[in-house]
Amino acid sequence: IVARGVGASRFGALSVAFLVARYAGLVADWGASVRGPRDVVRDDVDRSVTRALIRRRAQLAAGLGVLFVVGCIASGNATMAPLVSIIVMLGLSRDWVSLGHRRGARSALPTLTQGLVLLAGAAIWSSASTAAVAPSIAYAAAAVMSVALNRLPPSDTVATAVPLDGWMLIAVMANQVLSSADTILLGIMASTTAAGIYAAVYRIPNGWLAAVAILAGALLPLAAEAARDRPRFRELRRASMRVSLTGSACLLAITPVIYRLVPTIFGSAFESGRRPVVILLVATAVATAVAPFHHLFLATESDRRYATVLVAAAAVNVIANLILIPRFSMTGAAVATLGANLLLGAAIVSIVMAGERRSVRVGPAS
């Protein structure tokens, strides 16, 4: 809706500002959105790790939020300053607490609210001067609801320093590079118009991935509990694979329809995004197929190893974009994303399966 209202070039500028805010917000999140459900399962009775994560994230959100607003004003982009709510939401959100307690509906409510507010706001504010208003209000609403739904009971225990390594933060940032570096590089190496068209059509696979992330996220606390029960763990893997492969096949089946609908959805100015969106949807189908393995990996392997794999995939993606964008523009960016997703999926699956084979040889976990 916003893309149709502001045009490709302005939407490209908004997308870059949005991604800058999102990168800062992911730093503020400190990996909690991924590691949080597992850590809640493993936490002690006083919720020491949970409380430490909440404190660390609030401090980072405040500092990075101030820097973002100052940067927007100093660079002459004051109209993008409201996007600071993205940083605030990502730094304060506690949906991972609900998810760790196996309360999936509660953990999904803030995201549902965010989507509905964004949809309503986009219909009202879709001009060049107000393009940042709708996402800003939507993210702020999600932040308020997430904190309200996940208040921790007061603790008599004196807050102590809890080590919070940054490996999961590195993994999350690498994953964000994997999914957004192409848009930023298009804006730098091609044009803001190309970046705007690419960012707009990318909303379709990103919307699918958001749904996959919500569904697959519920797998992590289950996998963390089943990690020491290998028969149960294997059955969990098989069941989740059946679901993910079915989802991947469904996405591939509707890809030709989406190809035809791109100009209808975004407008005729975005017709050149048809070929890239097909390649991106194939990449998304690959990511969908292997989605459960990410959470199985997190339940059985170290955060450091997970971060290493994601950083390697992100590096491949960036290098491929630098090579392909100057020659093939949006199509080159999409091919780079597909290649990186194939490599990442193969690595994640092979490591999880190798770990499962080792456990069979060694016997039940102690």
Secondary structure in CASP SS format (residue, H / E / C, confidence):
PFRMAT SS
TARGET T0000
AUTHOR 0000-0000-0000
METHOD secondary structure of the structure
MODEL  1
I C 1.00
V H 1.00
A H 1.00
R H 1.00
G H 1.00
V H 1.00
G C 1.00
A H 1.00
S H 1.00
R H 1.00
F H 1.00
G H 1.00
A H 1.00
L H 1.00
S H 1.00
V H 1.00
A H 1.00
F H 1.00
L H 1.00
V H 1.00
A H 1.00
R H 1.00
Y H 1.00
A H 1.00
G H 1.00
L H 1.00
V H 1.00
A H 1.00
D H 1.00
W C 1.00
G C 1.00
A H 1.00
S H 1.00
V H 1.00
R H 1.00
G H 1.00
P H 1.00
R H 1.00
D H 1.00
V H 1.00
V H 1.00
R H 1.00
D C 1.00
D C 1.00
V C 1.00
D C 1.00
R C 1.00
S H 1.00
V H 1.00
T H 1.00
R H 1.00
A H 1.00
L H 1.00
I H 1.00
R H 1.00
R H 1.00
R H 1.00
A H 1.00
Q H 1.00
L H 1.00
A H 1.00
A H 1.00
G H 1.00
L H 1.00
G H 1.00
V H 1.00
L H 1.00
F H 1.00
V H 1.00
V H 1.00
G H 1.00
C H 1.00
I H 1.00
A H 1.00
S C 1.00
G C 1.00
N C 1.00
A H 1.00
T H 1.00
M H 1.00
A H 1.00
P H 1.00
L H 1.00
V H 1.00
S H 1.00
I H 1.00
I H 1.00
V H 1.00
M H 1.00
L H 1.00
G H 1.00
L H 1.00
S C 1.00
R C 1.00
D H 1.00
W H 1.00
V H 1.00
S H 1.00
L H 1.00
G H 1.00
H C 1.00
R C 1.00
R C 1.00
G H 1.00
A H 1.00
R H 1.00
S H 1.00
A H 1.00
L H 1.00
P H 1.00
T H 1.00
L H 1.00
T H 1.00
Q H 1.00
G H 1.00
L H 1.00
V H 1.00
L H 1.00
L H 1.00
A H 1.00
G H 1.00
A H 1.00
A H 1.00
I H 1.00
W C 1.00
S C 1.00
S C 1.00
A C 1.00
S C 1.00
T C 1.00
A C 1.00
A C 1.00
V H 1.00
A H 1.00
P H 1.00
S H 1.00
I H 1.00
A H 1.00
Y H 1.00
A H 1.00
A H 1.00
A H 1.00
A H 1.00
V H 1.00
M H 1.00
S H 1.00
V H 1.00
A H 1.00
L H 1.00
N C 1.00
R C 1.00
L C 1.00
P C 1.00
P C 1.00
S C 1.00
D C 1.00
T C 1.00
V C 1.00
A C 1.00
T C 1.00
A C 1.00
V C 1.00
P C 1.00
L C 1.00
D C 1.00
G C 1.00
W H 1.00
M H 1.00
L H 1.00
I H 1.00
A H 1.00
V H 1.00
M H 1.00
A H 1.00
N H 1.00
Q H 1.00
V H 1.00
L H 1.00
S H 1.00
S H 1.00
A H 1.00
D H 1.00
T H 1.00
I H 1.00
L H 1.00
L H 1.00
G H 1.00
I H 1.00
M H 1.00
A C 1.00
S C 1.00
T H 1.00
T H 1.00
A H 1.00
A H 1.00
G H 1.00
I H 1.00
Y H 1.00
A H 1.00
A H 1.00
V H 1.00
Y H 1.00
R H 1.00
I H 1.00
P H 1.00
N H 1.00
G H 1.00
W H 1.00
L H 1.00
A H 1.00
A H 1.00
V H 1.00
A H 1.00
I H 1.00
L H 1.00
A H 1.00
G H 1.00
A C 1.00
L H 1.00
L H 1.00
P H 1.00
L H 1.00
A H 1.00
A H 1.00
E H 1.00
A H 1.00
A C 1.00
R C 1.00
D C 1.00
R H 1.00
P H 1.00
R H 1.00
F H 1.00
R H 1.00
E H 1.00
L H 1.00
R H 1.00
R H 1.00
A H 1.00
S H 1.00
M H 1.00
R H 1.00
V H 1.00
S H 1.00
L H 1.00
T H 1.00
G H 1.00
S H 1.00
A H 1.00
C H 1.00
L H 1.00
L H 1.00
A H 1.00
I H 1.00
T H 1.00
P H 1.00
V H 1.00
I H 1.00
Y H 1.00
R H 1.00
L H 1.00
V H 1.00
P H 1.00
T H 1.00
I H 1.00
F H 1.00
G C 1.00
S H 1.00
A H 1.00
F H 1.00
E H 1.00
S H 1.00
G H 1.00
R H 1.00
R H 1.00
P H 1.00
V H 1.00
V H 1.00
I H 1.00
L H 1.00
L H 1.00
V H 1.00
A H 1.00
T H 1.00
A H 1.00
V H 1.00
A H 1.00
T H 1.00
A H 1.00
V H 1.00
A H 1.00
P H 1.00
F H 1.00
H H 1.00
H H 1.00
L H 1.00
F H 1.00
L H 1.00
A H 1.00
T H 1.00
E C 1.00
S C 1.00
D H 1.00
R H 1.00
R H 1.00
Y H 1.00
A H 1.00
T H 1.00
V H 1.00
L H 1.00
V H 1.00
A H 1.00
A H 1.00
A H 1.00
A H 1.00
V H 1.00
N H 1.00
V H 1.00
I H 1.00
A H 1.00
N H 1.00
L H 1.00
I H 1.00
L H 1.00
I H 1.00
P H 1.00
R H 1.00
F H 1.00
S H 1.00
M H 1.00
T H 1.00
G H 1.00
A H 1.00
A H 1.00
V H 1.00
A H 1.00
T H 1.00
L H 1.00
G H 1.00
A H 1.00
N H 1.00
L H 1.00
L H 1.00
L H 1.00
G H 1.00
A H 1.00
A H 1.00
I H 1.00
V H 1.00
S H 1.00
I H 1.00
V H 1.00
M H 1.00
A H 1.00
G H 1.00
E H 1.00
R H 1.00
R H 1.00
S H 1.00
V H 1.00
R H 1.00
V H 1.00
G C 1.00
P C 1.00
A C 1.00
S C 1.00
END
